[in-house]
Amino acid sequence: MEEGLIIRSTGSWYEVKISEGQILPCRIVGKFRLENKKVTNPVAVGDRVLITREEKQASGLIHEILDRKNYVIRQSPRKKHFLHILAANIDQAILIVTIKNPKLKQGFIDRFLLMTEPYDIPVHICYNKSDLYDEYDLDLYHHLKEIYENIGYPSYLLSAKTGAGIEEIRTILQKNTTLFSGQSGVGKSSLINAVHAGLDLKTKSLSDFTGKGQHTTTFAEMFEINADTRIIDSPGIKTLGFNHLETQDVAHNFKEFFELSAECKFDNCLHRNEPKCKVKEKLETEEVSIYRYQNYLQILDEIEDQNYWERNSDY
């Protein structure tokens, strides 16, 4: 068997880069599972796999997924009881957002971080389209930058159009495998093109009717910038749900809440109405962001509502 790297997934077929640099289309042999969870794509871009070549055909078979150091997983947008792996074996992620065109949904930032935090994957938050920002937008950027940098997530002001901040991102990418992600319409493909013009990814403008983004990337794909620098471009995300998580999973992966929880009265404190909760104390003194806290409560409510309806679906 030969070892290969998954560089593109297109549903039932995967493009695998093998040792001599050849790209071989492959399909899966048998069934792969992820910790007994149902997944729409058991093999993901970034996976190292073992393959065999099919006789008399320019294709191969994937027999085994080698151990992953991490992966980024989300609830499937089409099958709510399934999960979808965005990428595997990454060194860091770049989350692209924009304050306007389309308007920022700050809760999306916290939802994305809830996917990466379980594996301590470093995330850089990039605010694109800064050429469109007015004074109010810039004030909001600096406020959000302070919130997220205080808890360990570097933030950057960028413009794919003018090139502002692009050189800094090029430096961050060096000698890393980086997942690029963001909601539809934030200019992800334009930003990747600005970082590395040779890729020439397709771009689309916002829908004139809805003001929302349109998908330009259909499947995840890895691009090799040089021998030790890779980019994974993932499809634009519209929403992120977490019916595969429990409420304690959320509490443990809002990182500043988890650090404070050691000082809470109860070990299983969810930081709602429990007495002597350190998170609530820090909320009163504004040392914990009210925005993060409100997003946290909303995710907890969604998970509990989902669990309630699943338990009572027969009634």
C-alpha positions as CSV (number, residue, x, y, z in Angstrom):
1,M,0.0,0.0,0.0
2,E,1.0,3.6,-0.6
3,E,0.6,6.6,1.7
4,G,-1.2,9.6,0.3
5,L,-2.6,13.0,1.3
6,I,-6.3,13.9,0.6
7,I,-6.2,17.3,-1.2
8,R,-9.8,17.4,-2.5
9,S,-13.1,15.8,-1.7
10,T,-16.0,15.7,-4.2
11,G,-18.5,13.5,-2.4
12,S,-17.9,9.9,-3.3
13,W,-14.4,10.5,-4.9
14,Y,-11.3,11.9,-3.3
15,E,-8.2,13.3,-5.0
16,V,-5.1,11.9,-3.3
17,K,-1.5,13.2,-3.7
18,I,1.0,10.3,-3.5
19,S,4.7,10.3,-2.9
20,E,5.9,11.2,-6.4
21,G,3.5,14.1,-6.6
22,Q,0.9,12.3,-8.7
23,I,-2.8,13.1,-8.1
24,L,-4.8,9.9,-8.0
25,P,-8.7,9.9,-7.9
26,C,-9.7,7.4,-5.2
27,R,-12.8,6.0,-3.6
28,I,-13.4,4.4,-0.2
29,V,-13.3,0.6,0.5
30,G,-15.6,-0.4,3.3
31,K,-17.0,1.9,6.0
32,F,-15.1,4.3,8.2
33,R,-16.5,5.8,11.4
34,L,-15.6,8.7,13.6
35,E,-15.8,7.7,17.3
36,N,-19.1,6.0,16.6
37,K,-20.6,9.2,15.2
38,K,-22.4,9.4,11.9
39,V,-20.5,11.5,9.4
40,T,-21.3,12.5,5.8
41,N,-17.6,12.4,4.8
42,P,-15.6,9.9,6.8
43,V,-12.5,11.0,4.9
44,A,-11.6,14.7,4.8
45,V,-9.1,17.0,3.2
46,G,-5.9,16.9,5.1
47,D,-6.2,13.2,6.0
48,R,-3.2,10.9,5.5
49,V,-4.5,7.6,4.0
50,L,-3.2,4.2,2.8
51,I,-4.3,3.4,-0.8
52,T,-3.9,0.7,-3.5
53,R,-4.0,1.4,-7.2
54,E,-6.7,-0.3,-9.2
55,E,-5.4,-2.5,-12.0
56,K,-5.8,-1.1,-15.5
57,Q,-7.4,2.0,-14.2
58,A,-6.1,5.5,-13.3
59,S,-7.7,5.4,-9.9
60,G,-7.2,3.9,-6.4
61,L,-8.9,2.6,-3.3
62,I,-8.6,4.1,0.2
63,H,-8.2,1.3,2.7
64,E,-7.2,3.1,5.9
65,I,-7.1,6.6,7.5
66,L,-3.9,7.2,9.4
67,D,-4.1,8.7,12.9
68,R,-5.3,12.3,12.9
69,K,-3.7,14.9,15.2
70,N,-7.0,16.9,15.0
71,Y,-10.0,17.7,12.9
72,V,-12.6,20.4,12.6
73,I,-16.1,19.1,12.6
74,R,-19.6,20.6,12.4
75,Q,-23.2,19.5,12.3
76,S,-24.1,18.6,8.7
77,P,-26.2,21.4,7.1
78,R,-28.2,18.8,5.2
79,K,-28.5,15.9,7.6
80,K,-29.0,17.2,11.1
81,H,-28.2,13.9,12.8
82,F,-24.9,13.6,10.9
83,L,-21.6,15.4,11.2
84,H,-19.4,16.9,8.5
85,I,-15.6,17.1,8.8
86,L,-14.3,20.4,7.4
87,A,-10.6,19.4,7.5
88,A,-8.1,17.2,9.3
89,N,-4.5,17.6,10.5
90,I,-4.4,21.4,10.4
91,D,-1.9,23.7,12.3
92,Q,-4.2,26.7,12.5
93,A,-7.4,28.3,11.1
94,I,-8.1,31.7,9.6
95,L,-11.7,32.8,10.2
96,I,-12.7,35.5,7.8
97,V,-15.5,37.8,8.8
98,T,-16.6,41.3,7.7
99,I,-18.4,44.1,9.6
100,K,-20.3,45.1,6.6
101,N,-21.4,43.8,3.2
102,P,-22.7,41.4,4.6
103,K,-23.4,42.8,8.1
104,L,-21.4,41.1,10.9
105,K,-23.0,38.3,12.9
106,Q,-20.7,38.3,15.9
107,G,-22.3,35.1,17.2
108,F,-20.8,33.2,14.3
109,I,-17.3,33.9,15.6
110,D,-18.1,32.2,18.9
111,R,-19.7,29.3,17.1
112,F,-16.7,28.8,14.9
113,L,-14.4,28.9,17.9
114,L,-16.5,26.2,19.5
115,M,-15.4,23.9,16.6
116,T,-11.7,24.6,17.0
117,E,-11.2,24.9,20.7
118,P,-11.6,21.2,21.6
119,Y,-8.3,20.5,19.9
120,D,-6.6,23.8,20.9
121,I,-6.3,24.8,17.2
122,P,-5.0,28.4,17.0
123,V,-7.4,30.7,15.2
124,H,-6.7,34.1,13.6
125,I,-9.8,36.3,13.1
126,C,-9.5,38.4,9.9
127,Y,-11.9,41.3,9.4
128,N,-12.0,41.7,5.6
129,K,-13.4,44.5,3.4
130,S,-11.9,47.2,5.7
131,D,-12.0,49.6,2.7
132,L,-15.8,49.8,3.2
133,Y,-15.6,50.6,6.9
134,D,-16.7,53.9,8.4
135,E,-15.8,55.3,11.8
136,Y,-18.5,53.3,13.5
137,D,-17.3,50.1,11.9
138,L,-13.7,50.7,12.9
139,D,-14.7,51.4,16.5
140,L,-16.6,48.1,16.5
141,Y,-13.5,46.3,15.0
142,H,-11.3,47.6,17.8
143,H,-13.8,46.6,20.4
144,L,-14.0,43.1,19.1
145,K,-10.3,42.9,18.6
146,E,-9.8,43.7,22.3
147,I,-12.4,41.0,23.3
148,Y,-10.9,38.2,21.3
149,E,-7.2,39.1,21.7
150,N,-7.7,39.1,25.5
151,I,-8.7,35.5,25.3
152,G,-6.0,34.4,22.9
153,Y,-7.4,34.9,19.4
154,P,-5.3,37.4,17.3
155,S,-7.4,39.7,15.1
156,Y,-6.5,41.6,11.9
157,L,-7.9,44.3,9.7
158,L,-7.7,43.4,6.1
159,S,-8.8,44.3,2.6
160,A,-8.5,41.9,-0.3
161,K,-9.3,44.9,-2.6
162,T,-6.6,47.3,-1.4
163,G,-4.1,44.7,-0.1
164,A,-4.1,46.1,3.5
165,G,-2.9,43.6,6.0
166,I,-2.2,40.9,3.4
167,E,1.6,40.7,3.9
168,E,1.0,39.9,7.6
169,I,-1.3,37.0,6.7
170,R,1.3,35.7,4.3
171,T,3.8,35.6,7.2
172,I,1.3,33.7,9.4
173,L,0.8,31.0,6.7
174,Q,4.5,30.1,6.4
175,K,5.3,26.5,7.3
176,N,1.7,25.7,8.3
177,T,-1.3,23.9,7.0
178,T,-4.1,26.5,7.4
179,L,-7.8,26.1,7.1
180,F,-9.6,29.2,5.6
181,S,-13.2,29.4,6.7
182,G,-16.0,31.9,7.0
183,Q,-19.6,32.7,6.2
184,S,-20.7,33.0,2.6
185,G,-20.1,36.5,1.1
186,V,-17.2,37.6,3.4
187,G,-14.7,37.5,0.6
188,K,-12.8,34.4,1.5
189,S,-11.9,33.4,-2.1
190,S,-10.9,37.0,-2.9
191,L,-8.7,37.1,0.2
192,I,-7.0,33.8,-0.6
193,N,-6.3,35.2,-4.1
194,A,-4.8,38.3,-2.6
195,V,-2.6,36.2,-0.4
196,H,-1.5,33.9,-3.2
197,A,-2.5,35.3,-6.6
198,G,-1.4,32.1,-8.5
199,L,-4.4,30.2,-7.1
200,D,-7.0,32.4,-9.0
201,L,-10.0,31.0,-7.1
202,K,-13.5,31.9,-8.4
203,T,-15.3,34.7,-6.7
204,K,-18.9,35.9,-6.6
205,S,-20.5,39.1,-5.5
206,L,-23.3,39.2,-2.9
207,S,-26.8,38.4,-4.1
208,D,-28.5,41.7,-5.1
209,F,-31.8,40.4,-3.9
210,T,-30.9,39.0,-0.4
211,G,-27.6,40.9,0.4
212,K,-26.2,37.5,1.4
213,G,-23.3,35.5,0.2
214,Q,-23.4,32.9,-2.6
215,H,-21.3,29.7,-2.4
216,T,-18.2,29.8,-4.7
217,T,-16.4,26.8,-3.1
218,T,-18.4,23.6,-3.4
219,F,-15.9,21.2,-1.9
220,A,-13.0,21.6,0.4
221,E,-9.6,21.7,-1.4
222,M,-6.0,21.9,-0.4
223,F,-3.5,24.1,-2.2
224,E,0.3,23.8,-1.8
225,I,2.0,27.2,-1.7
226,N,5.4,25.6,-1.2
227,A,6.8,22.4,0.2
228,D,5.8,23.1,3.8
229,T,3.0,25.7,3.4
230,R,-0.6,24.6,2.5
231,I,-4.0,26.3,2.4
232,I,-7.3,24.4,2.8
233,D,-10.2,26.4,1.2
234,S,-13.5,25.3,2.6
235,P,-17.1,26.0,1.4
236,G,-18.8,29.1,2.8
237,I,-20.8,28.4,5.9
238,K,-24.4,29.8,6.4
239,T,-25.2,28.5,9.9
240,L,-23.5,26.4,12.6
241,G,-25.6,24.1,14.8
242,F,-24.4,21.9,17.6
243,N,-26.9,19.2,18.3
244,H,-24.0,16.7,18.6
245,L,-22.7,18.5,21.8
246,E,-23.8,18.5,25.4
247,T,-24.1,21.7,27.5
248,Q,-20.9,20.8,29.4
249,D,-19.0,20.6,26.1
250,V,-20.0,24.2,25.4
251,A,-19.0,25.3,28.9
252,H,-15.6,23.6,28.6
253,N,-14.8,25.2,25.2
254,F,-15.6,28.8,25.9
255,K,-12.0,29.1,27.0
256,E,-12.2,32.0,29.4
257,F,-15.3,30.5,31.1
258,F,-13.5,27.2,31.5
259,E,-10.5,28.9,33.1
260,L,-12.8,30.7,35.6
261,S,-14.9,27.6,36.3
262,A,-12.2,26.3,38.8
263,E,-13.3,29.1,41.1
264,C,-17.1,28.4,40.7
265,K,-18.8,26.8,43.7
266,F,-20.1,23.8,41.6
267,D,-17.8,21.6,39.4
268,N,-20.5,21.3,36.8
269,C,-21.5,25.0,36.8
270,L,-23.1,26.1,33.6
271,H,-22.8,29.8,34.6
272,R,-26.5,30.6,34.4
273,N,-28.2,31.0,37.8
274,E,-25.9,28.9,40.0
275,P,-24.7,30.6,43.2
276,K,-21.1,31.8,43.6
277,C,-20.4,31.5,39.9
278,K,-17.1,33.2,39.0
279,V,-18.1,33.8,35.3
280,K,-21.2,35.7,36.5
281,E,-19.0,37.7,38.9
282,K,-16.6,38.7,36.1
283,L,-19.6,39.5,33.9
284,E,-20.7,42.1,36.4
285,T,-17.3,43.8,36.4
286,E,-17.1,43.5,32.5
287,E,-14.1,41.3,32.6
288,V,-16.2,38.7,30.7
289,S,-17.7,39.9,27.4
290,I,-21.5,40.3,27.5
291,Y,-21.5,39.4,23.8
292,R,-19.7,36.2,24.3
293,Y,-21.9,35.3,27.3
294,Q,-25.1,36.0,25.4
295,N,-24.0,33.8,22.5
296,Y,-23.0,31.1,25.0
297,L,-26.5,31.1,26.5
298,Q,-28.1,30.9,23.1
299,I,-26.1,27.9,22.2
300,L,-27.0,26.2,25.5
301,D,-30.7,26.9,24.9
302,E,-30.5,25.5,21.3
303,I,-28.9,22.3,22.5
304,E,-31.4,21.8,25.3
305,D,-34.3,22.5,23.0
306,Q,-33.0,20.0,20.5
307,N,-32.5,17.3,23.1
308,Y,-36.0,18.0,24.5
309,W,-37.7,17.5,21.1
310,E,-35.7,14.4,20.4
311,R,-36.7,12.8,23.7
312,N,-40.3,13.6,23.1
313,S,-40.5,13.1,19.4
314,D,-42.9,10.1,19.8
315,Y,-45.5,12.2,21.6
